[in-house]
Amino acid sequence: MAWLRRDLMVTGLLFLATASFVLWQNSQIAILWDLSYLLDTTWRIALGQVPYRDFPLVHPPLTFLTQAAIMRVAGRHYQLHVVYAAVIGGLGTVVAWRIIFRILIDRIESVRSAWAVSLLLAAPLTVLGVYSVYPHPIYDCDCAFAILVAIYLLQRLRSGQSTPMHDPRAWAMPAMTGAALVIPVFFKQNMGLPFLLAVVAGILLLLALRWIGKLGQIESIRSPAPAILLRVLAASAICSLVAIALLQITVGLDNYLHWTIQFAAQRRLPGFADMLAVYQQPSFAWTLPCAGCGTILFCLPLAGRFRARFLAFCLLSAPLVGSLVYLFLNDDLDERADNLLALWPMLLILATVVALIELRKGVALGRLMPFFVLAAINGAFLSQQLWGSTYAIWPLLMILIAQMLAAIPTTKCLGQKLVTALAVVAGTTFLVCGGLYAIGHERMNYLQIPEQPNQQDQQIYRATIPALRGMADRGPYLPDLEELVRFADAEIPSSDGILLLPGEEPFYFATGRVPQFPVQIFDLTTDPYSPEELLEAARNRNIRWVIVKTRLQSTEDPLPERGKTMTLVAEEFALDKRLAGYEVYRRR
């Protein structure tokens, strides 16, 4: 599909708007807990320590390897990691827009209407992109971007003809697509693996239907030729085997599976009841009937009449407009966020129903796309269910909305106008509500964020330590960290082993010290030790100092069994110094 001048202009605007918003977000908040996990773990890898073998890591390696590569090339500069998030965020919005446009152009007769609708659905992603809600480099956001790239490449496979085997182009695009399907698994396992399995199952279904002659002529034209699909599967299999071989050679496959599958599932995998809780929303009492009746009206033959279509438009718009109205009825940020996020399960259920209805018209790769997206979204919910898991996957939701709009019959001008009108409602709702949600940092309500920045101790503090320049936050947490870094530089020999509890600061990244304890951040998710095992490991590794954070940015203490742990620490370590936010203990 040829790019026009207006496409290039919109690409630049979407990229710059999203990247600028991510940069602004980073100028307002620093999530020390997550930054500690990312930056200190990455610094270990940059120093040559091997994850899964030398120290535990419960997430796949690609995000950490990417950030470690930045450190190895350019050194310890926090601003570089912020720029990385801004660039990936901008690219994610652009890729999502092109995916949405391709979905619509296949179904809407007017190119101008498809272009306008795609832009309306992409506009909210400037504030709800993969890195817009959570602005620091993290595996969820990288995985969401990788999934977007894989979907984009899958769309480009839509061709009824196969290139001859001797032509290099016969393998280029399928190989890229096959590799792209595997890559998300090594950013975030609970998102990438369901997505990969869903795509592989979909391709096998297409091949099986062709083999038994159940795939119609129109669906055959809309889906890639069998040879292309087989090449995609072959490329995915080869990439998977190469990845497995590399893991075995470098870290040991048993180590990798233990930490990223067994240990991670043991600590984070929710029960079946918790998984279903996502779809138990009080708002369903009115949103589902509205959405269901609106969908039925569009599907019935009488939907060609103006009154029926207008009623369907009103019913489908009601849940979205309700979120906008709620902004004026309730000024509590938490309630507003809950109301916005309650749209997710309703839209997922509606998208599933619409996708099944479309599938009855014939199985094609494009009609299977919603199921691939739904697999990734529900996989993301396995970690933190609804509220905590949506921050990186808003582009996937907009893709589902595009799929639903594309399913509306547009044989007459009225249909196209209703699609555009629904896109206006959806775009406005998510731009306004989503923008307030992102700016209000409601996703980060596990942090103590001062709400009155006019007070002196709540103004934004900008880090002054060279490695942390570009980091900003309200409250005393960054000044506390800088005081600790200066104390350590002056009083603690660089060769001495240090244990930080609970590890809510990127201490090793800030100081450039070599971590000598295998765990640098302690909570239920990442800490494999009991208090007794922790002190035993500290003794065996000749840890000379224990630094305990006393003024936490987190609203809850993440350290398991703090009382028992501190009792054991006091038996072997003596208090050496009290800082503003820390207590420093030296081995007796």
N, C-alpha and C positions, 0 to 999 in steps of 0.2 A: 504494500500500500504506500503510494508516494506521499512524501511529506510536503505540505504547502507552506508558504511563508507564515500564515497564521498559526500553523502547528508549531513552527520553530519559536514564534513569539510566545505562545502559550507555554511551551516547554520551559523557556527561560523564566517566565513569570512564576509558574508553579514551583520551579526549583528554587528560585531566589526567595520567594515568600516562605516556603517551608524551611529552608536552611536558615533564614533570618530569624524565624520564630524559634527554632531549636537553639540558636546562639543566644537569643534573648532569654529563653528558659534557663540556660546555663548561667546566665549573669544574675539570676535571681535565687538559685537554690543549688546546694551541693549535698547529695545524699551520701553521707560519710560511710555508712554501713556498706552500701553496695559498692561505693568507690574503693573501699578497702579491699573487698573481695576481688574486684576486677583488677585494680592497679597493683596490689601486692602480689596476687597470684601471677599476673602477667610479668611482673618484675622478677619473680622466681624463675620463670621460663626464660626470660631474656638473659639471666645469669647462667643458664645452663642446667638448672634443675628440671627434672623430667616429671610431669604430672602423672598420677596414677601409680607410678613406681616409687618416686622419691617422696611424694606427698599426696594426700587424698584430694580428689577433685570430683565433685558429683555432677558436673556438667560436661558435655562434649567439648573438644579443644579448639574449634576454629576461631571463635571470638577471641580467646586468650592468645592464640598463635598470631592472629592478625594484629592485636595490640602490642604483642611482644616484638613483632617485626618492626613496628613503628618505633619502639624504644631502641631496638638494636641499630636502626638506621639513623635516628635523629636524637636519641638520648631521652632523658626523663623531662618531658615538657607536657604538663597537663593540657595546655591549649591545643596541642596537636590531636589529642583524643576528642576534644570538644569539636574541632573542625571535622574530624572523621564522622562523628555523629550527625553533624549538620549536612555533610555531603551525602551520606547514605539516606538521611531523611528526605532531602530534596530529590534524589534519584528515585526513592520509593514512591513518592507522589507522582512523578512523571510516568514511571512504569505502570502504576495503577491506572492512571488516566488513559494510557494507550490500551490497556486491557479492556477497560470499560468502553472505550470508543469502538474497539473491534467487536465487542459483544453486540453493541447497538447497531453498528453499520450493517451487520449481517441480517438484522431483522427489521429495521426501520427504512422505509423506502427513500426518505429524504436524507441526503448526506448532511445538509445544513441542520436538520432537526437532531440527527444522531450526534453531530459535533457539539451542538448547544447543550443537549442533555448530558453528554459525557463531561462537559466542563462544569455543569451545575453539580454533578455528583463528585467531581474531583476537587472542587473548591474547598469543601470542609477539611480535606486532608492536609491543607496548609497548617491547620491547628490540631489535626488528629492523625498525622502521618506516623510512620513507624517509630520515629524518634521525637515526636512533638509532645506527647504527654509525659513520657519519661525521657529526659534529654541526654543522659549519659550513655556511653557505649555499654551494651549488654547483649547477652545471647538471644533473648526473646526478640528483640528488634532486628538483630542480624538475621535470625531465622525467618522472620516475617518478610524481610526484603528478599532473601534467597527464594522463598516460596513464590513471591511475586514474579521474580525473574523466570522461574520454572514455568509458571502459568503462561507468561508472555511467550516463551519459546514453544510451549505446547500449542498455543494458538497459531503460531507460524507454521505448524506442521499441517495445517488444514489444506490438503491437496488431494485430489482424487487420483493423481498419476504419480508413479514412482520413477525417480531418476535412474538411468541405467547404472548397473553395479560398477562399471569401469570408470564412471565419472566420479572425480573426488567429491563433488557436491552431494553424491549419494549418501555419504557418511558424515559430512560436516555438520549439518543441522541436527540429524538424529543423535549424533555423538554428543553435541553440545546439550541437547535436551535431556538425554539420558544421564549425563553427568549432573546437570542442574537439578534433576529429581533427587539425586542421592545427597547432594551437598547440605540441604537443610537438616538432615539427620545428625550431622556433625556440628551443627550450631545449637540445636535444642532437641533432645530426643523425643519429648512428648508431643511436639508439634510436627517435627520433620518425619518421624516414622509413620504416623497415621496417614500423612499426606502421601508419602512414597507408596505405601501399601494400597491406598485407594486408587492412585494412578495406575499402578501395575494391575490391579484387579480390573479397572476399567478397560485398559488396553487388551487384557486377556479376554474380557467379555466381547469386545469388538471383533477380535480375531476368531473367537468361537462362533459368533453369529455369522461371520462371513463364511466360515468353514462349513457350517450346516445349511447355508443359504437362506438364513432368516433376516439378513440385512438388506433392506430395500435399496432400490437404485438411487433414490435421492440421498439416503443416508450414506451410501457408499461414496457419493460425490463429496458430501460434506466432511467425511472422515478421511484421514490419510490412508494411502494404500497399505496393504498388509506388510509389504517389504519394509516400508518406512517404520511401521510400528514395531516390527521385529528388530530393526536396527536400534530403535530407542531402548527396547528391553535388553538387547545385547550390551549396549553401552552402559546402561544402569548396572547390569550384572558385573561387567568388567570393572567399573569404578568401585563397586562395593567390594569386590575381591581385592583390588589394589589397596583400598582403605584398610581392610582387615589385615592384609599382609604387612602394611606399614605399622599398624598398631602392634602386631605381634613382634615385629623387629625392634620397635622403639620402646614401647612401654609394657608389652606383654598383654595379650588379649584377655587373659584371665583377670588381670588387674583392672583393665578398662571396664569389662563387664561387671565386675564386682562393685566398683564405685558408681558408675553411671546408670546401671540397671538395678542390681540387687539392693545396694545401700540406698540409692535415691528413691526407689519404690518403697522401701521399708519406712523411710522417714517422711516422704511427701505424698505418696499415692493415696488419694482419698478413698473412703468406702463407697460402695455402690449407692447408698442412700444420699451421701453428700453430692455425688455426681448428678443425681436426679433433682437435688434441691435447686439447681440452677433453673430448672423449668417449673418451679413452684412459686410463681409470682402473684401477689394479691391483685395486681393490675390486670391479670388475665381475665378477671370477671367481666371486664368490658372491652379490653383491647382485642382479645381473640375473637369474640363475636363480631366486632366491627370488621376486622381483617378478613375473617372467614366469609361473612356475607358479601363484602366487597369483591372478593375473589370469585365467589359463585356468580354474582351478577355479571362479571366480565366473561365468564365461561359459558353462560346460558345463551341460547340463540337470541333472546330478547335484548341481549346486551348491545345490539346494534342501534337501539333506540336511544335518543338523547337523554330522556329522563332516567332510564336505567343506568346509563353510563355515568351520568352526573351523580346519581346516588352512590354508585360504586366508588367514584372518586372521593366523595365526601366520607364514606365509611373507611376507605383505606388511609385517608389523610388524618382522620380523627386522632389515632394514637400519637402521630407525630406532632400535630397541632397542640395536642394535650400537653406535651412536654414543653412547648413554647409558652403556653398559658400558665403552666405551673411556675415558671420563672417569676411571674408577677404575683402569684398567690403565696409564695413561700420564699423567704430570703435566707433560709438555712442552707448553707452550701452542701452539707452532707445529704440533706433531703433532696436537693436538686440533682446531685450526682446519682443517688439511688434511682430517682425517677428517669433520668436519662439512660442509665444502664439497664433498667427494666425493659427497654425497647429491644435489647439484644435477643433474649429467648423468644419473644414474640416474632421478631423478624426471622429468626432461624427456623422456627416451626413453619412460618408462612413460606419461606424459601424452599424448605423441604417438600411441602405440599405442591407448590408450583413446579418444582423440578420433576416430581413424579408425574404430574399431569403432562408436562412437556415430553417426558420419556415415553408416554403412551403413543405419541406421534411417530416414534421411531428412535432407535438408539444411534446416536452419533457422538463424536468426541466432544463437540460443543455442548451437547445436552448432558454430558457426564460431568462437565466442569463444576457445576454447583456442588456435586457430591465430593469432589476433591477438596473444594474450599471448606465445606462443612466438616470434613474429616480433620483438617488442620485446626479449625476453630475449636471443635470439641476436644481435640487433643490438647490445645492450649489450656482449656479449662481444668485439665487434670492436675495442674500445679496449684492454682489458687482460686479455682472456681470462677464465678462471674466477675465479681468486683475487682479482684486483683489481676486477672489474666487478660483483660481486653486492651491494655494500653498500647500494645504493638500491632494489633490485628484489626484496627478500624478500616484499613484499606480493603481487607478481605470482606468485611461487612458491606462496604460500598459496592464491591464486585457482585455480591449476592443481590443487592438492590437493583443493580443494572440488569442482572439476569431476569429478575421478576418484571421489571419494566419492559424488557425486550419480549417477554411472553405475552404482553397485552396485544390483542389484534389491532393492527394499524392499517387496515385495508382502505379506510376512509380518512379524510383530513381530520375528522373529529377524534379518531383514535390517537393520532400524532399529537394533537393539542392536549389531550388528557395525559399522555405520557410526559409531555413537557411540563404540564402543570404539577403532576406528581413529583417530578424531578425538582421543581422549584420548591415545593413544600419540604421534600427530604433534604435538599441542599441547605435551605434556610435553617431548618431545625438543627441539623448537625453542625452547621457553621456557628450558629449563635450559642446553642446549648453546649456543644463540644468545645467552643472557644472559651466559654466561662469555666467549664470543667477543667480544661488544661491550664488556664491562667490561674485558677484558684488552687492548683496543686492538690486537688482532692484525692488523686491516686496516691499521694504521699502522706496520707493522714496518719501513717504509722510513725511520722516524725513530729517533733515538737517545733512547729513553725510559728514564730510570733505573728500575731494578727494585727499588731499596731506598729508599723514600721516608723512612725514619727518619734517614738521614744529612742533615746540615745543607744541603749543596749540592744535595740531591735532593728537598728539600721543595717543595711547590707555591708558586710565586711568583706574586703577583697584581700586575698592571700598575698603575702609579701615574700615568702620563701620561694626561691627561684623555681624549683620543680613544680610548685603548686600555683604559680601565677596563672590567672584566668579563673581560678576557683573563687566562688562567691557564695555567701550565705548570710542569713540573719541569725542573731543570737550569739552566744559566746563560744560556739563549738570550734570554729576555725582559729580564733585567738588562743583557745586552750591547746589545740593541736600544735600551733606554732611555738607556744611556750614549751611544750614537751619536747619538740624537735631541738630547740635551742639548748634545753637542759641536757638532753642526751648527747648532743655534740660536745658539750663542755664537760660532762661528768661521767659518761659511760664509755669505756673503751670500745672501739669499733669491733674488736674481736670477741667481745663478751656476748653470750647468748641472751636473748630477751624474749620473755613471754608476755604478750599483751592480752588482757582480759577485759571485755569480751572481744577486743580487736576492732572496735568501731572507729577506725581511722587508717588512712593509707600511710602508715608510719614508715614502712620500708621503702616505698616509692619516694616519699618526701626526703628521707635521709640518705638513700642509696646504700643502706646496710644490707648485709646478706642474711636472710631469714635462716635461723638454725633450728627452728621447731617446725615439724611437718604441718601443723595447723596454725593459721594466723587469725582466724575469725571463728568465734565459738557460738553456735546456736544448735538447735536440734537437727537442722538440715545438714550441717557440715562437720559437726564435732562427733567423732567416733568414740571419745573417751568418757569414762566415768570419772568423778573427782579423784579417786585413788589412782586410776590409770594415768590421769593427766599429770599428777605430781610425780609418779614413777617415771613417766617419759621425760619430764623436765629434769629429773635427777640423772637419768641415763645420758642425756644430751648435754649435761653440764650447763644448764641454764642458770645464769648468775643473777638475773634481774627479773622481777615480775612487776609489770605496770598495770594498775587497775584503774579503769575509767570510772569516775564518780559522778560526772555530770553527762548523762547520756543524751544524744540527740533523738534516739528511739524512744517512743512513748512507753514501751515495755522492755524490761530487762531481758535480753536474749540469752544470757549466760545460764545454762542449766545448773540447777542446784548451787546457786551462788553462795549461800550460807555455808554449806559443807565444804565447798571449794576454798573459801577464804579461811576457814578454820584450819585446813590442811596447809595452806600457804603460810599462815602465821607460825606454824610449827617449824618451818625450815627457812623462812625469810623474815627479816626485820625491816620495819618501816624506815626508809632513808630520807624521803622528802615528800612533802605535800605541796602539790601544785594546785592551780585554780580548778582544774577539772580532773586531776589524776592523783593517785597515791603510788609512790615508787618504792618498791621493796628490794632489798639486797640480800643475797644468800648469807646466812649466819656464818 
